[in-house]
Amino acid sequence: MENAPPARRFAPTALMLGNLVTGCSVLAPAGMLSELSEGFAVSISTAGLLITFGAVMLCVASPLSAWLTSRIERRLLLSATLAVLALGNLASSLAPTYGSLLAIRIVMLAIGALYTPQAAGTTALIVSAEKRGSAIAYVFLGWSLAAAAGLPLITSVASHYGWQAAYGAIGAVGALSALFLAWRLPGRLTGAPVDLKTWVALGRNRTVVLLLLITTLQMSGQFVVFTFMGPLLRTLTQAGPHEIGLVFAVYGICGFLGVLLATRIVDSWGAYRTSVLFTTLVLAGIVGWALGAGVYWLMVGAVSIWGLGFASANSMQQVRLVAAAPPLAPASVSLNTSVLYIGQALGSATGGLLYAHELLRSLGFVATAFLALALILVVLSRPAQKIPAC
């Protein structure tokens, strides 16, 4: 890898805001499933397929795009990706049918899949090794903001002005983010080329494979519930748009606080212990949701605990993957993003099946099973202690 130019001021912030746009683009349907269902005269579970099929495309496109774009200069690549997300959301606001909206989403996310892993890899290029963990966690703060601010706003805008206005707003923010990133990210940034040998090396690395499995289970469990959070709250507690928006806001704000805590402790605690902490919080929140289903304030409390862990747990996965095989970081992070979306697809499909059969209270318990297994594997992934030389 060539020596990278020093980071410009606010370059990590520009990368983080790109993740905000990416997160809103990926999660948007979850904030307005009811409006999409009513607008296109389809069932809630059918509207949820926007997340399921989008996640399938993301999981396929993430490693493929890492291979195809590994030699492209990063400022051009990431700015262009955000521009595509902006155009895709603007086109979504004009979609005349459910089928056309789904098609636009698949095409948009096929390109957008590369942003998050390449943003993580780019962060590693512009910060020193000792600050890498906290810097990557900061860049992933954009996903927390997508939940903290993006989803409540999407829910509010969609309920008052329609789903078209919500997509239009995401598109406008995406365009501004693309311009800001092109302005602040230094040029001439290139990573190590990704080829077949890279994927083979990753497949032989047991730590990497275990971490990827953990990511899959973490996301599967969360998206069993998260995809249908709004409709579940409406059905089980008769919550309206404002109450649902409050839950999304609590979820995201707590996620924001969790990432701030992670950035403060990861360099001293280490990524493993930090990962155990935040995965435990996610599991505790999911258990609380399952046991409190039907009581609005109990569900809000459970979401606050869950929210503290959701973004930080994934950030720690990224940090641990980079540490497990530093030369292969762009590929391993892209694979992590890929299996993250596999988890989203598996979780949302499972949740959709349960929702379609009106097994609404079962979603939390199925999610608990996924997260419990994920925590067990996190504990088992503890790195071996180095034996000091005599």
C-alpha positions as CSV (number, residue, x, y, z in Angstrom):
1,M,0.0,0.0,0.0
2,E,1.3,3.4,-0.9
3,N,1.8,6.0,1.8
4,A,-1.5,7.8,2.2
5,P,-1.8,11.6,2.4
6,P,-2.7,12.9,5.8
7,A,-6.4,13.1,6.6
8,R,-8.1,16.5,6.1
9,R,-10.0,18.0,8.9
10,F,-13.5,16.4,9.3
11,A,-12.6,13.5,7.0
12,P,-13.7,10.9,9.5
13,T,-16.9,12.9,10.1
14,A,-17.6,12.9,6.3
15,L,-17.2,9.1,6.3
16,M,-19.5,8.9,9.3
17,L,-22.2,11.0,7.6
18,G,-21.9,8.7,4.6
19,N,-22.8,5.8,6.9
20,L,-25.8,7.9,8.2
21,V,-27.1,8.1,4.6
22,T,-26.3,4.4,4.0
23,G,-28.1,3.4,7.2
24,C,-31.1,5.5,6.4
25,S,-31.3,4.0,2.9
26,V,-31.1,0.4,4.3
27,L,-33.4,0.9,7.3
28,A,-35.9,3.3,5.8
29,P,-38.7,0.7,5.1
30,A,-38.7,-0.4,8.8
31,G,-39.7,3.1,9.8
32,M,-42.7,3.3,7.4
33,L,-43.9,-0.3,6.8
34,S,-47.5,0.7,7.6
35,E,-47.5,3.6,5.2
36,L,-45.9,1.5,2.4
37,S,-48.4,-1.3,3.1
38,E,-51.4,1.1,2.8
39,G,-49.9,3.0,-0.1
40,F,-49.4,0.0,-2.3
41,A,-52.2,-2.1,-0.9
42,V,-49.9,-5.0,0.2
43,S,-49.6,-6.8,3.5
44,I,-47.2,-5.8,6.3
45,S,-45.1,-9.0,5.7
46,T,-45.0,-8.2,1.9
47,A,-43.8,-4.7,2.6
48,G,-41.2,-6.2,4.9
49,L,-39.7,-8.0,1.9
50,L,-38.2,-4.6,0.9
51,I,-35.8,-5.2,3.7
52,T,-35.4,-9.0,3.1
53,F,-34.7,-8.8,-0.6
54,G,-32.6,-5.6,-0.1
55,A,-30.5,-7.5,2.4
56,V,-30.0,-10.4,0.0
57,M,-28.7,-8.0,-2.6
58,L,-26.4,-6.3,-0.1
59,C,-24.9,-9.6,1.1
60,V,-24.1,-10.7,-2.5
61,A,-22.9,-7.3,-3.7
62,S,-20.6,-6.4,-0.7
63,P,-17.8,-8.9,-1.4
64,L,-18.3,-8.7,-5.1
65,S,-18.0,-4.9,-5.1
66,A,-14.9,-5.2,-2.8
67,W,-13.2,-7.3,-5.5
68,L,-14.3,-5.2,-8.5
69,T,-13.5,-1.8,-6.9
70,S,-10.4,-2.6,-4.9
71,R,-8.1,-0.6,-7.2
72,I,-10.3,2.5,-7.5
73,E,-9.2,5.6,-5.7
74,R,-11.3,5.9,-2.5
75,R,-12.5,9.5,-2.7
76,L,-14.0,9.0,-6.1
77,L,-15.4,5.6,-5.2
78,L,-17.1,6.6,-1.9
79,S,-18.4,9.9,-3.3
80,A,-19.9,8.2,-6.3
81,T,-21.5,5.6,-4.1
82,L,-23.3,8.2,-2.0
83,A,-24.4,9.9,-5.2
84,V,-26.0,6.7,-6.4
85,L,-27.8,6.3,-3.0
86,A,-29.1,9.8,-3.3
87,L,-30.4,9.2,-6.8
88,G,-31.9,5.9,-5.8
89,N,-33.8,7.4,-2.9
90,L,-35.1,10.2,-5.1
91,A,-36.2,7.7,-7.7
92,S,-37.9,5.7,-4.9
93,S,-40.0,8.7,-4.0
94,L,-41.5,8.6,-7.6
95,A,-42.1,4.8,-7.7
96,P,-45.6,4.2,-9.1
97,T,-45.9,0.5,-7.9
98,Y,-44.6,-1.8,-5.2
99,G,-42.7,-3.8,-7.8
100,S,-40.9,-0.7,-9.2
101,L,-40.0,0.4,-5.7
102,L,-38.5,-3.0,-5.0
103,A,-36.6,-3.0,-8.3
104,I,-35.1,0.5,-7.6
105,R,-34.1,-0.6,-4.1
106,I,-32.3,-3.7,-5.3
107,V,-30.3,-1.7,-7.9
108,M,-29.6,1.1,-5.5
109,L,-28.3,-1.2,-2.8
110,A,-26.3,-3.3,-5.3
111,I,-24.1,-0.2,-5.6
112,G,-24.5,1.1,-2.0
113,A,-23.3,-2.2,-0.6
114,L,-19.7,-1.1,-1.0
115,Y,-19.9,2.1,1.1
116,T,-19.7,0.7,4.7
117,P,-16.8,-1.7,4.3
118,Q,-14.8,0.6,2.1
119,A,-15.4,3.5,4.6
120,A,-14.0,1.3,7.4
121,G,-11.0,0.3,5.2
122,T,-10.5,4.0,4.3
123,T,-10.6,5.0,7.9
124,A,-7.7,2.6,8.6
125,L,-5.7,4.4,5.9
126,I,-6.0,7.9,7.4
127,V,-5.5,7.3,11.1
128,S,-2.7,5.9,13.1
129,A,-2.8,2.2,14.2
130,E,-3.2,3.1,17.9
131,K,-6.4,5.2,17.1
132,R,-7.8,2.7,14.6
133,G,-10.3,1.1,16.9
134,S,-11.9,4.3,18.2
135,A,-11.8,5.8,14.7
136,I,-13.7,2.9,13.1
137,A,-16.2,3.0,15.9
138,Y,-16.7,6.7,15.3
139,V,-17.3,6.2,11.6
140,F,-19.9,3.5,12.4
141,L,-21.6,6.1,14.6
142,G,-23.4,7.1,11.4
143,W,-25.5,3.9,11.7
144,S,-26.4,4.8,15.2
145,L,-27.5,8.3,14.0
146,A,-29.5,6.6,11.3
147,A,-31.5,4.9,14.0
148,A,-31.4,7.8,16.5
149,A,-32.4,10.6,14.2
150,G,-33.1,9.1,10.8
151,L,-35.7,6.5,11.7
152,P,-37.8,8.7,14.0
153,L,-37.8,11.4,11.3
154,I,-38.6,9.0,8.6
155,T,-41.5,7.7,10.7
156,S,-42.8,11.2,11.3
157,V,-42.4,12.5,7.8
158,A,-44.0,9.3,6.3
159,S,-47.0,9.5,8.7
160,H,-47.6,13.2,8.1
161,Y,-46.6,13.7,4.5
162,G,-46.4,10.2,3.0
163,W,-43.6,7.7,2.2
164,Q,-42.7,9.6,-0.9
165,A,-41.6,12.7,1.1
166,A,-39.5,10.5,3.4
167,Y,-37.6,9.0,0.5
168,G,-37.1,12.4,-1.0
169,A,-35.6,13.7,2.2
170,I,-33.1,10.9,2.3
171,G,-32.1,11.6,-1.3
172,A,-31.5,15.3,-0.5
173,V,-29.3,14.5,2.5
174,G,-27.5,11.9,0.5
175,A,-26.6,14.4,-2.2
176,L,-25.2,16.9,0.4
177,S,-23.2,14.1,2.1
178,A,-21.6,13.1,-1.3
179,L,-20.4,16.6,-1.8
180,F,-19.1,16.9,1.7
181,L,-17.1,13.7,1.4
182,A,-15.6,14.7,-1.9
183,W,-14.5,17.9,-0.3
184,R,-13.0,16.6,2.9
185,L,-11.6,13.1,2.1
186,P,-8.0,13.3,0.8
187,G,-7.2,12.0,-2.7
188,R,-4.8,9.3,-3.8
189,L,-6.1,6.8,-1.2
190,T,-5.9,3.2,-2.4
191,G,-6.1,-0.1,-0.5
192,A,-4.5,-3.5,-1.1
193,P,-5.9,-5.2,-4.2
194,V,-8.5,-7.9,-3.5
195,D,-8.1,-11.2,-5.4
196,L,-8.9,-14.9,-5.1
197,K,-6.0,-15.5,-2.8
198,T,-7.4,-12.9,-0.4
199,W,-10.7,-14.9,0.0
200,V,-8.9,-18.2,0.4
201,A,-6.7,-16.7,3.1
202,L,-9.7,-15.4,4.9
203,G,-11.5,-18.8,4.7
204,R,-8.5,-20.4,6.3
205,N,-8.4,-18.0,9.2
206,R,-10.5,-19.6,11.9
207,T,-10.8,-16.4,13.9
208,V,-12.2,-14.5,10.9
209,V,-14.7,-17.3,10.2
210,L,-15.9,-17.4,13.8
211,L,-16.3,-13.6,13.9
212,L,-18.3,-13.7,10.7
213,L,-20.7,-16.3,12.2
214,I,-21.1,-14.1,15.3
215,T,-22.1,-11.2,13.1
216,T,-24.7,-13.3,11.2
217,L,-26.3,-14.5,14.5
218,Q,-26.3,-11.0,16.0
219,M,-28.1,-9.5,13.1
220,S,-30.5,-12.3,12.5
221,G,-31.7,-12.1,16.0
222,Q,-32.1,-8.3,16.0
223,F,-33.9,-8.2,12.6
224,V,-36.5,-10.8,13.6
225,V,-37.9,-8.0,15.8
226,F,-36.5,-4.8,14.3
227,T,-38.0,-5.1,10.9
228,F,-41.5,-5.3,12.3
229,M,-41.0,-3.1,15.4
230,G,-43.5,-0.4,14.2
231,P,-46.3,-2.8,13.3
232,L,-45.7,-4.9,16.5
233,L,-46.0,-1.8,18.7
234,R,-49.1,-0.7,16.9
235,T,-50.8,-4.1,17.1
236,L,-49.6,-5.2,20.6
237,T,-49.9,-1.8,22.4
238,Q,-52.1,0.3,20.0
239,A,-49.2,2.8,19.7
240,G,-49.6,5.6,17.2
241,P,-47.0,7.2,15.0
242,H,-45.6,9.5,17.7
243,E,-45.2,6.6,20.2
244,I,-43.6,4.4,17.5
245,G,-41.3,7.3,16.6
246,L,-40.3,7.7,20.3
247,V,-39.3,4.0,20.4
248,F,-37.1,4.4,17.3
249,A,-35.6,7.6,18.9
250,V,-34.9,5.8,22.2
251,Y,-33.3,2.9,20.3
252,G,-31.1,5.2,18.2
253,I,-30.1,7.6,21.0
254,C,-29.1,4.7,23.2
255,G,-27.1,3.3,20.2
256,F,-25.4,6.7,19.9
257,L,-24.5,6.7,23.6
258,G,-23.3,3.1,23.3
259,V,-20.9,4.0,20.5
260,L,-19.6,7.0,22.5
261,L,-18.9,4.6,25.4
262,A,-17.3,2.1,23.0
263,T,-15.0,4.7,21.6
264,R,-13.9,5.6,25.1
265,I,-13.2,2.1,26.4
266,V,-12.1,0.0,23.4
267,D,-8.5,1.2,23.4
268,S,-8.1,0.3,27.1
269,W,-10.5,-2.6,27.5
270,G,-9.6,-4.3,24.2
271,A,-12.1,-5.2,21.5
272,Y,-12.9,-8.6,23.0
273,R,-14.1,-7.5,26.4
274,T,-15.9,-4.5,24.8
275,S,-17.6,-7.0,22.4
276,V,-18.8,-9.2,25.3
277,L,-20.3,-6.2,27.1
278,F,-22.3,-4.9,24.1
279,T,-23.5,-8.3,22.9
280,T,-24.7,-8.9,26.4
281,L,-26.7,-5.7,26.4
282,V,-28.3,-6.6,23.1
283,L,-29.3,-10.0,24.4
284,A,-30.7,-8.4,27.7
285,G,-32.8,-6.0,25.7
286,I,-34.2,-8.7,23.4
287,V,-35.1,-10.8,26.4
288,G,-36.8,-7.7,27.9
289,W,-38.8,-7.2,24.7
290,A,-39.9,-10.8,24.7
291,L,-41.1,-10.8,28.3
292,G,-42.6,-7.3,28.1
293,A,-44.4,-7.7,24.8
294,G,-47.8,-5.9,25.0
295,V,-46.8,-3.4,27.7
296,Y,-45.6,-0.2,25.9
297,W,-43.3,1.2,28.6
298,L,-41.7,-2.2,29.3
299,M,-41.0,-2.5,25.6
300,V,-39.5,1.0,25.6
301,G,-37.2,0.1,28.5
302,A,-36.1,-3.1,26.7
303,V,-35.4,-1.2,23.5
304,S,-33.2,1.3,25.4
305,I,-31.0,-1.6,26.7
306,W,-30.9,-3.2,23.3
307,G,-30.1,0.1,21.7
308,L,-27.0,0.6,23.9
309,G,-25.5,-2.5,22.3
310,F,-26.6,-2.8,18.7
311,A,-24.2,-0.5,16.9
312,S,-21.3,-1.0,19.2
313,A,-21.5,-4.8,19.0
314,N,-21.1,-4.5,15.2
315,S,-18.4,-1.9,15.5
316,M,-16.4,-4.3,17.7
317,Q,-16.8,-7.0,15.1
318,Q,-15.2,-4.7,12.5
319,V,-12.3,-3.8,14.9
320,R,-11.7,-7.4,15.7
321,L,-11.6,-8.4,12.1
322,V,-9.1,-5.7,11.2
323,A,-6.9,-6.9,14.1
324,A,-7.3,-10.6,13.2
325,A,-5.8,-10.1,9.7
326,P,-4.7,-6.5,9.1
327,P,-3.4,-7.0,5.5
328,L,-6.8,-8.5,4.6
329,A,-8.9,-5.8,6.3
330,P,-10.8,-4.4,3.3
331,A,-11.9,-7.9,2.3
332,S,-12.7,-9.1,5.8
333,V,-14.7,-6.0,6.6
334,S,-16.6,-6.4,3.3
335,L,-17.3,-10.0,4.2
336,N,-18.5,-8.9,7.6
337,T,-20.9,-6.4,5.9
338,S,-22.0,-9.2,3.6
339,V,-22.9,-11.6,6.5
340,L,-24.4,-8.7,8.3
341,Y,-26.9,-8.4,5.5
342,I,-27.3,-12.2,5.4
343,G,-28.3,-11.9,9.0
344,Q,-30.8,-9.1,8.1
345,A,-32.3,-11.2,5.4
346,L,-32.6,-14.3,7.6
347,G,-34.0,-12.4,10.5
348,S,-36.5,-10.3,8.5
349,A,-37.7,-13.4,6.6
350,T,-38.1,-15.3,9.9
351,G,-39.9,-12.4,11.5
352,G,-42.1,-12.0,8.4
353,L,-43.1,-15.7,8.5
354,L,-44.0,-15.4,12.2
355,Y,-45.9,-12.1,11.6
356,A,-47.8,-13.5,8.7
357,H,-49.0,-16.4,10.9
358,E,-49.9,-13.9,13.7
359,L,-47.4,-15.3,16.1
360,L,-46.5,-11.8,17.2
361,R,-45.3,-12.6,20.7
362,S,-43.1,-15.4,19.4
363,L,-40.8,-13.0,17.6
364,G,-39.0,-11.9,20.7
365,F,-38.3,-15.4,21.9
366,V,-37.0,-16.5,18.5
367,A,-34.7,-13.5,18.5
368,T,-33.5,-14.4,22.0
369,A,-32.3,-17.8,20.7
370,F,-30.2,-16.2,18.0
371,L,-28.6,-13.7,20.4
372,A,-27.9,-16.2,23.1
373,L,-26.0,-18.4,20.6
374,A,-24.1,-15.3,19.4
375,L,-23.0,-14.4,22.9
376,I,-21.8,-17.9,23.5
377,L,-19.6,-17.7,20.4
378,V,-18.3,-14.3,21.4
379,V,-17.2,-15.7,24.7
380,L,-15.6,-18.7,22.9
381,S,-13.8,-16.3,20.5
382,R,-11.6,-15.0,23.3
383,P,-8.1,-14.5,21.9
384,A,-5.3,-16.7,23.3
385,Q,-3.1,-15.2,25.9
386,K,0.4,-14.4,24.8
387,I,3.0,-16.3,26.8
388,P,5.8,-13.9,27.7
389,A,9.3,-14.9,26.6
390,C,11.6,-16.2,29.3
